[in-house]
Amino acid sequence: MSNQRIEGEKIRCIGRKVSKPRLIHQTGKHRAIEIFVEGKPAKAEVVRVWRVLK
């Protein structure tokens, strides 16, 4: 089993089972939500690519 990471502003996940959302802390005061998607296979795709604003 290998861990692969995708990054983007908006990510869509498809699977058979979704875990309960869990609040996690990011850098500083930022917060994020973590969920786990299970399936045979579970799929994820970037809907909106991540961009850096100057």
N, C-alpha and C positions, 0 to 999 in steps of 0.2 A: 504494500500500500504506500503510495507516494502522496505527499502534500503538495498541492499546486495552488498558487495564489493568482487571482485576477483583481485588477483595480479599475475603478471607474466611478463616475458621479452617480450613475444609476445602474443597478445590476438586477436582472430577472433570473429567478431560480425556479426550476420545475422538478417536482418529485412527488412521491406517494405520501410521505409523512413529513410534517413540519413541527419542529419543537416549539415549546413555549418561548416567546421573546424574553431576553434577559438583558438588563441594563448593565453596560460595562463602561468604564472610565477610559477616556483617551487622554491625550496630552493636555495639560493645563486643566481648565474647567469644562472641556468638551466632553460630551457623553455620546455613546453610540448604543445601538441595539444589536445583539448577536442572536442568530437563530441557526439551527441545524436543519438541513433538508436531506431526507433519505429517499432513496429510490433505486431501481435497477434498470438503468443507471440514473443518478441524479444529475441534472444539467444546470449550468449557469452560463449566462452570456451578458456582456456589457451592452446596455441599451444606450447610454450616453457616456462617451469617453471622458476621462479626467483631463482637465486643462488647467494650466497655471496662469493666473492673472498677474500682470506686471503692476 
